[in-house]
Amino acid sequence: MSYDTQVPPAAPQVMRNGLGTAALILGIIGTLSGFVPFFFWLAGILGVIALILGLVARGRVKRREADNKGVALTGVILGLASLVLSIVGLVIVVTAVSDAVDEIDKSIKDSAPKDPSASPKGKAPAADAGKNKGAGLADGDTSVYDDDVKVTVSDPKPFSPGEFAIGHTKGNKAYQVTVVIENGGKEKFDTTLVSFSATAGKDGVAAEQIMDDKVGAGFEGTIMPGKKATVTVAFDAPEDAKNLTVEVNPGFTYDASQWELKIG
């Protein structure tokens, strides 16, 4: 009796395509991140990983352990693209930060008072320099800064707050002043950060700023070179107060200026 001997067929080889696919995915994410300058670090990290995985995947293809040659090659290319974009993003970010620091330094220098011997809060007009030296400005005086931004506060006048006014206390008196900002410089002036505050009486108690349908809106937008803007500001003061100290700050890079005003 004879028996037929049959050799079982060899098991099919399983392709190891995972690294090529991972390289492609990371390469795509890295490339997209590279188009956002502040994500340059993410593009760089993903680009390196995608490049390494793609090269390893191509090695598997050559050894016939994988059959996704196109996917692996695309992952390598996208990994290189991510690295290039990350370098470009780094240059853009460093340049932007350097420019921003230079602008801040320039703004600080430009906003310093012109005359260091005058009031530290602002320079009074030449005609009144002696009168105001070392003291607050008087009504109608102008505080001039190195960038030629000029701030003027008028003489206070009695003010009648509306029925639904905010900041007014019953029994106190209210006064309004006109604040004018003139841009005598060569660049536009942003009024977003202009702020007001005040104190009243011999004890210097805080004088709340009043807001109703007539006052309290403040400055808005920008003032172009050679132009000016005007707003009315009202403050709440004790009934027996005889003076009102109004402070105007053109912005965080400026020194505030103060006006000593008589009321009552």
C-alpha positions as CSV (number, residue, x, y, z in Angstrom):
1,M,0.0,0.0,0.0
2,S,1.3,3.5,-0.9
3,Y,0.4,6.8,0.6
4,D,0.6,10.2,-1.2
5,T,2.6,12.7,0.8
6,Q,1.3,16.3,0.4
7,V,3.2,19.4,1.7
8,P,0.8,22.0,3.1
9,P,0.9,25.4,1.4
10,A,3.0,28.1,3.0
11,A,1.1,30.7,5.0
12,P,0.7,34.0,3.2
13,Q,3.2,36.7,4.4
14,V,1.5,39.5,6.4
15,M,2.6,43.0,5.1
16,R,3.9,45.3,7.8
17,N,2.4,48.6,6.5
18,G,1.8,50.3,9.8
19,L,4.9,52.5,9.9
20,G,4.3,53.9,6.4
21,T,0.7,54.8,7.3
22,A,1.8,56.4,10.6
23,A,4.5,58.4,8.7
24,L,1.8,59.7,6.2
25,I,-0.6,60.7,9.0
26,L,2.0,62.5,11.1
27,G,3.4,64.1,8.0
28,I,0.0,65.5,7.1
29,I,-0.6,66.9,10.6
30,G,2.9,68.3,10.8
31,T,2.6,70.1,7.4
32,L,-0.8,71.6,8.4
33,S,0.7,72.8,11.7
34,G,3.6,74.3,9.9
35,F,1.3,76.8,8.1
36,V,0.5,78.3,11.6
37,P,3.7,80.1,12.6
38,F,3.2,79.7,16.4
39,F,2.9,75.9,15.9
40,F,6.4,75.7,14.4
41,W,7.5,73.5,17.4
42,L,4.7,71.0,16.7
43,A,5.5,70.9,13.0
44,G,9.2,70.2,13.8
45,I,8.5,67.4,16.2
46,L,6.0,65.7,13.9
47,G,8.2,66.2,10.9
48,V,11.1,64.4,12.5
49,I,9.0,61.5,13.6
50,A,7.3,61.2,10.2
51,L,10.7,61.3,8.4
52,I,12.1,58.6,10.6
53,L,9.0,56.3,10.3
54,G,8.9,56.9,6.6
55,L,12.5,55.9,6.1
56,V,12.1,52.8,8.2
57,A,8.9,51.9,6.2
58,R,10.8,52.3,2.9
59,G,13.4,49.8,4.3
60,R,10.6,47.3,5.0
61,V,9.3,47.8,1.4
62,K,12.8,47.0,0.0
63,R,12.9,43.8,2.2
64,R,9.4,42.9,0.9
65,E,8.0,43.1,4.4
66,A,5.6,45.9,3.3
67,D,4.0,46.9,0.0
68,N,2.9,50.5,0.6
69,K,5.9,52.1,-1.0
70,G,3.9,55.2,-2.2
71,V,2.5,55.8,1.3
72,A,5.9,55.6,2.9
73,L,7.5,57.9,0.3
74,T,4.7,60.4,0.8
75,G,5.3,60.3,4.6
76,V,9.0,61.0,4.1
77,I,8.2,64.0,1.8
78,L,5.7,65.4,4.2
79,G,8.1,65.0,7.1
80,L,10.7,67.0,5.2
81,A,8.0,69.7,4.4
82,S,7.0,69.9,8.1
83,L,10.7,70.5,9.0
84,V,11.1,73.2,6.5
85,L,7.8,74.9,7.6
86,S,8.9,74.7,11.2
87,I,12.1,76.6,10.5
88,V,10.2,79.2,8.6
89,G,7.7,79.5,11.4
90,L,10.5,79.9,14.0
91,V,12.0,82.7,11.9
92,I,8.6,84.5,11.7
93,V,7.9,84.2,15.4
94,V,11.4,85.4,16.5
95,T,11.2,88.3,14.1
96,A,7.6,89.3,15.3
97,V,8.7,89.1,19.0
98,S,11.8,91.2,18.3
99,D,9.7,93.8,16.4
100,A,7.1,93.9,19.2
101,V,9.8,94.5,21.8
102,D,11.3,97.3,19.7
103,E,7.9,99.0,19.4
104,I,7.3,98.8,23.1
105,D,10.7,100.3,23.8
106,K,10.0,103.1,21.3
107,S,6.5,103.8,22.8
108,I,8.0,104.0,26.3
109,K,10.7,106.5,25.1
110,D,8.2,108.6,23.1
111,S,5.6,108.8,25.9
112,A,8.1,110.2,28.5
113,P,7.5,113.9,29.4
114,K,9.6,116.3,27.4
115,D,10.8,118.3,30.4
116,P,12.1,116.2,33.3
117,S,12.2,119.3,35.5
118,A,8.5,119.9,35.1
119,S,5.7,117.9,36.9
120,P,6.4,114.1,36.6
121,K,2.9,113.7,35.4
122,G,3.2,115.9,32.3
123,K,4.8,119.1,30.9
124,A,2.8,122.3,31.5
125,P,2.7,125.0,28.8
126,A,5.7,127.2,28.7
127,A,3.8,130.3,29.9
128,D,2.6,128.4,33.0
129,A,5.7,126.3,33.6
130,G,6.8,128.2,36.7
131,K,3.4,128.2,38.2
132,N,2.8,124.5,37.8
133,K,6.4,123.3,38.4
134,G,6.2,120.4,40.9
135,A,2.4,120.8,41.2
136,G,-0.7,119.7,39.4
137,L,-1.9,121.5,36.3
138,A,-4.6,124.2,36.4
139,D,-7.8,124.2,34.4
140,G,-7.1,124.8,30.7
141,D,-3.4,123.7,31.0
142,T,-2.1,121.2,28.5
143,S,0.1,118.2,29.3
144,V,2.4,117.5,26.3
145,Y,4.2,114.2,25.8
146,D,7.3,113.4,23.7
147,D,5.2,112.0,20.9
148,D,3.3,115.3,20.8
149,V,0.1,113.9,22.3
150,K,-1.5,116.8,24.1
151,V,-4.1,116.5,26.9
152,T,-6.2,119.4,28.1
153,V,-8.8,119.5,30.9
154,S,-11.3,122.4,31.3
155,D,-12.6,124.2,34.3
156,P,-15.2,122.0,36.2
157,K,-18.9,122.9,35.9
158,P,-21.9,121.7,38.0
159,F,-23.5,118.6,36.5
160,S,-27.0,117.1,37.0
161,P,-26.9,113.3,36.9
162,G,-29.7,111.5,35.2
163,E,-32.3,109.5,37.2
164,F,-30.5,106.2,36.5
165,A,-27.0,107.5,36.8
166,I,-24.2,105.2,38.1
167,G,-21.6,106.6,40.4
168,H,-23.6,109.4,42.0
169,T,-24.3,109.3,45.7
170,K,-27.4,111.2,47.1
171,G,-26.2,114.3,49.0
172,N,-23.0,114.7,47.0
173,K,-22.4,117.2,44.2
174,A,-21.5,116.3,40.6
175,Y,-19.1,118.2,38.4
176,Q,-18.2,117.8,34.7
177,V,-15.0,118.6,32.9
178,T,-14.1,118.6,29.2
179,V,-11.1,116.5,28.2
180,V,-9.4,117.2,24.9
181,I,-6.7,115.0,23.4
182,E,-4.9,116.4,20.4
183,N,-2.5,114.3,18.3
184,G,0.3,116.5,17.3
185,G,2.5,113.6,16.3
186,K,3.1,111.8,13.0
187,E,1.4,108.5,13.9
188,K,-2.3,107.8,14.8
189,F,-3.1,107.7,18.5
190,D,-5.2,104.8,19.9
191,T,-7.6,106.0,22.6
192,T,-8.6,102.6,23.8
193,L,-6.5,102.7,26.9
194,V,-7.3,106.3,27.9
195,S,-8.5,106.3,31.5
196,F,-9.8,108.9,34.0
197,S,-9.9,109.1,37.8
198,A,-10.3,111.8,40.4
199,T,-10.2,112.7,44.1
200,A,-12.0,115.5,46.0
201,G,-11.7,117.5,49.1
202,K,-8.8,118.1,51.5
203,D,-8.7,114.4,52.5
204,G,-8.5,113.3,48.8
205,V,-11.4,110.9,48.9
206,A,-12.1,109.0,45.7
207,A,-14.5,110.9,43.4
208,E,-16.5,108.3,41.5
209,Q,-16.9,108.7,37.8
210,I,-20.5,109.2,36.9
211,M,-22.1,107.3,34.0
212,D,-25.5,108.0,32.5
213,D,-27.0,108.8,29.1
214,K,-25.0,112.0,28.8
215,V,-21.5,111.2,30.1
216,G,-19.3,108.2,30.7
217,A,-18.8,106.9,27.2
218,G,-15.1,108.0,27.1
219,F,-12.9,108.1,24.0
220,E,-13.4,105.7,21.1
221,G,-11.2,104.7,18.1
222,T,-8.1,106.5,17.0
223,I,-7.0,110.1,16.6
224,M,-5.2,110.8,13.3
225,P,-2.2,113.1,13.2
226,G,-3.2,116.8,13.4
227,K,-6.7,115.9,14.7
228,K,-8.3,116.1,18.2
229,A,-11.1,114.4,20.1
230,T,-13.2,115.7,23.0
231,V,-15.3,114.0,25.7
232,T,-17.1,115.1,28.8
233,V,-16.4,113.4,32.0
234,A,-18.4,113.8,35.3
235,F,-17.3,113.0,38.9
236,D,-19.1,112.7,42.2
237,A,-17.7,114.8,45.1
238,P,-18.6,115.4,48.7
239,E,-20.9,118.5,49.2
240,D,-18.2,120.4,51.2
241,A,-15.3,119.6,48.8
242,K,-13.5,122.8,47.5
243,N,-11.1,121.1,45.1
244,L,-11.2,118.3,42.5
245,T,-8.0,116.5,41.4
246,V,-8.6,115.0,37.9
247,E,-6.1,112.5,36.6
248,V,-5.9,111.5,32.9
249,N,-3.7,108.6,31.7
250,P,-3.4,108.4,27.9
251,G,-2.3,104.7,28.1
252,F,-0.1,102.2,29.9
253,T,3.1,103.5,28.2
254,Y,2.4,107.1,29.4
255,D,2.7,108.9,32.7
256,A,-0.6,110.2,34.0
257,S,-1.2,113.9,34.3
258,Q,-3.1,115.7,37.1
259,W,-5.2,118.9,37.2
260,E,-5.9,120.7,40.4
261,L,-9.3,122.2,39.9
262,K,-11.5,124.5,42.2
263,I,-15.1,123.5,42.9
264,G,-17.8,124.4,45.3
